[in-house]
Amino acid sequence: MTTGASPALPSDEPILRLTDVGKTYRSGSLEVEAVRGVTLSVAEGEFVSIMGPSGSGKSTLMHIIGCLDIPTSGSYLLAGEDVSTMRESQLADVRNRRIGFVFQQFNLLASMSAWRNVELPLVYAGVQRAERKRRAVEALTKVGLADRIEHRPGELSGGQQQRVSVARALVTNPQLILADEPTGNLDSASTADVLDLLDELHVQGRTIVLITHEHDVAQRASREVHMRDGQILDLDPVGAR
């Protein structure tokens, strides 16, 4: 049986290390530098926010960190392994097993119950059905939805749907949780609820990178990274707040 366990990480190796990463998009003779010379490390157990306005390059950087795109220049090491040179099949495996995604739009299948939505990464990983359900129910319990496992997305509030997507991100026991504008579609109460959940996961030792354009959301992280024009403007020191 495939377990989806993450490979061991040397104690002195960050979860992710970007070195002089750049991304240029080309269309005919037009070139756009979306990311320029980004160098960034995130240690195991950190909660880091990457913040910037529209067009700052944060979404492109998110795609690179999430192995949804590869850099044009520089290197990206995930848990010490260079993913910037991987083939697409290898990147797909990394996305499935080693990174847990939380998106703004939830991306839940309306016809499926909460636990069936959560088990989907395990289906792709080849985990057997009984083990998939056990782990899906366990993940939903961790996010406070033990009594909602059979509910479909339409029967859940926005905040509860985002909790389901967090459970889906957790179910493979990934090395990194990557949250892209996770509160963008939520009201203030649900936003606070989801951010409290991310705080709890951080306290439990999870490594979280949060992409946002909202100052209040970014400040919930233990370290902030600010971007503009494809570059990092400054880095808050670890433990600054």
C-alpha positions in Angstrom: 0.0 0.0 0.0 1.2 3.5 -0.8 1.3 5.6 2.4 2.2 9.0 1.0 4.7 9.5 3.9 7.1 12.5 3.4 10.8 11.8 3.2 13.0 12.5 6.2 14.4 16.1 6.4 17.9 16.8 7.7 17.6 18.9 10.8 19.6 21.8 9.3 17.8 21.9 5.9 14.9 24.3 5.4 11.6 23.0 4.0 12.0 25.3 1.1 15.0 27.3 -0.3 14.7 29.6 -3.2 18.0 31.0 -4.6 18.0 33.9 -7.1 14.7 32.6 -8.6 13.4 34.4 -11.6 10.4 33.7 -13.9 10.0 35.3 -17.3 7.0 34.9 -19.5 7.5 35.3 -23.3 4.9 36.0 -26.0 6.5 36.6 -29.3 9.0 39.5 -28.8 7.4 40.5 -25.5 9.0 39.5 -22.3 7.6 40.0 -18.8 9.7 39.4 -15.7 7.1 38.2 -13.2 9.6 37.3 -10.5 13.2 38.6 -10.3 16.0 37.4 -8.2 14.0 36.0 -5.3 16.0 34.4 -2.5 14.0 33.0 0.4 14.2 30.2 2.9 11.4 28.8 5.1 12.3 26.6 8.0 10.4 23.5 9.2 7.5 24.6 11.4 7.5 28.2 10.3 4.3 30.2 9.4 5.3 32.7 6.7 3.0 35.1 4.8 3.9 36.4 1.3 2.1 39.7 0.7 1.8 42.1 -2.1 -0.7 43.9 -4.4 -2.0 42.6 -7.6 0.9 42.3 -10.1 3.5 42.1 -7.4 4.6 38.6 -8.5 3.3 36.8 -5.4 0.9 34.5 -7.4 3.8 33.5 -9.7 6.0 32.8 -6.7 3.1 30.7 -5.3 3.0 28.7 -8.5 6.7 28.1 -8.3 6.6 27.1 -4.6 3.7 24.8 -5.3 5.5 23.2 -8.2 2.7 24.3 -10.5 5.3 26.1 -12.6 9.1 26.0 -12.8 11.5 29.0 -12.6 13.2 30.4 -15.6 16.4 30.9 -13.6 17.7 30.1 -10.1 17.0 27.1 -8.0 14.2 25.8 -5.8 15.0 23.1 -3.2 12.0 21.5 -1.4 13.3 19.6 1.7 16.8 19.6 0.2 15.7 18.3 -3.2 16.0 20.4 -6.4 12.5 20.5 -7.9 13.3 23.1 -10.4 14.8 20.5 -12.7 12.1 17.8 -12.3 10.0 16.4 -15.1 6.2 17.1 -15.0 5.4 13.5 -13.8 7.8 14.1 -10.9 6.3 17.5 -10.1 2.8 16.0 -10.1 4.0 13.4 -7.5 5.5 16.2 -5.4 2.2 18.2 -5.6 0.2 15.2 -4.5 2.3 13.9 -1.7 4.5 16.7 -0.3 2.5 19.9 -0.6 -1.0 20.5 0.7 -2.9 23.2 -1.1 -5.6 25.5 0.3 -7.2 27.7 -2.4 -9.5 30.7 -2.3 -12.2 29.0 -4.3 -12.3 25.8 -2.1 -12.2 23.6 -5.2 -14.6 21.1 -3.7 -16.7 18.7 -5.8 -20.4 19.5 -5.1 -21.6 16.0 -5.6 -19.3 14.4 -3.1 -19.4 14.4 0.7 -16.8 16.1 2.8 -14.8 13.0 3.5 -14.9 11.9 -0.2 -13.5 15.4 -1.1 -10.8 15.0 1.5 -9.8 11.5 0.3 -9.1 12.6 -3.3 -5.3 13.1 -2.9 -5.1 9.6 -1.5 -7.0 8.2 -4.4 -4.4 9.6 -6.8 -1.7 8.3 -4.5 -3.1 4.7 -4.7 -4.1 4.3 -1.1 -6.6 1.6 -0.4 -10.3 2.6 0.2 -10.6 1.7 3.9 -7.3 3.5 4.7 -8.5 6.5 2.6 -11.7 6.9 4.6 -9.9 6.5 8.0 -7.4 9.2 7.1 -10.0 11.5 5.6 -12.2 11.2 8.8 -9.2 11.8 11.0 -8.3 15.0 9.0 -11.8 16.3 9.2 -11.8 15.6 12.9 -8.6 17.7 13.3 -10.3 20.7 11.7 -13.4 20.4 13.8 -15.8 18.8 11.3 -16.2 15.3 12.8 -20.0 15.8 12.7 -20.0 16.9 9.1 -18.2 14.1 7.3 -21.2 13.1 5.2 -22.3 16.6 4.3 -21.8 17.9 0.8 -20.3 21.4 0.2 -23.7 22.9 -0.5 -24.8 21.9 3.0 -21.8 23.7 4.6 -21.0 27.3 5.3 -18.1 29.0 3.5 -15.9 28.7 6.6 -16.8 25.0 6.9 -16.0 24.4 3.2 -12.6 26.0 3.7 -12.0 23.8 6.7 -12.8 20.8 4.4 -10.2 22.1 2.0 -7.7 22.4 4.9 -8.4 18.8 5.8 -7.8 17.8 2.2 -4.5 19.6 2.4 -3.5 17.7 5.6 -4.6 14.2 4.6 -1.3 13.3 2.9 0.7 14.6 5.8 2.6 17.0 3.6 5.8 18.8 4.3 4.3 22.1 3.4 0.9 23.7 3.5 0.5 26.3 0.8 -2.5 28.6 1.3 -3.4 30.9 -1.6 -5.7 33.7 -0.5 -7.6 31.2 1.7 -9.9 33.9 3.2 -10.6 35.8 0.0 -14.2 34.4 -0.3 -15.1 34.5 3.4 -16.9 36.9 5.6 -15.0 38.4 8.6 -16.2 35.7 11.1 -15.3 32.9 8.8 -12.0 34.6 8.0 -11.1 34.7 11.7 -12.2 31.0 12.0 -9.9 29.8 9.2 -6.9 31.9 10.4 -7.4 30.5 13.9 -7.2 27.0 12.4 -4.0 27.9 10.6 -2.6 29.2 13.9 -3.5 25.9 15.5 -1.7 24.0 12.7 1.3 26.2 13.2 1.4 25.5 16.9 1.2 21.8 16.1 4.4 22.2 14.0 3.1 22.5 10.5 5.0 24.5 8.0 2.7 27.1 6.3 3.2 29.6 3.5 0.3 31.9 3.2 -0.2 34.1 0.0 -2.4 37.2 0.6 -2.9 40.8 -0.4 -4.5 41.7 2.9 -2.4 43.2 5.7 -4.6 41.8 8.5 -4.3 38.3 7.2 -0.6 38.5 6.6 0.0 39.7 10.1 -1.3 36.4 11.5 1.9 34.7 10.3 5.0 34.7 12.4 7.0 36.2 9.6 6.0 38.4 6.7 7.6 38.7 3.2 6.6 41.7 1.1 6.7 41.7 -2.7 6.5 44.4 -5.3 7.4 44.3 -9.0 8.5 40.7 -8.8 11.0 41.3 -6.0 11.1 40.8 -2.3 11.2 44.2 -0.6 12.0 43.1 2.9 12.1 40.2 5.2 10.7 40.3 8.7 13.3 38.7 11.1 12.1 35.4 12.5 10.2 36.0 15.7 9.9 39.7 15.1 6.4 39.7 16.5 
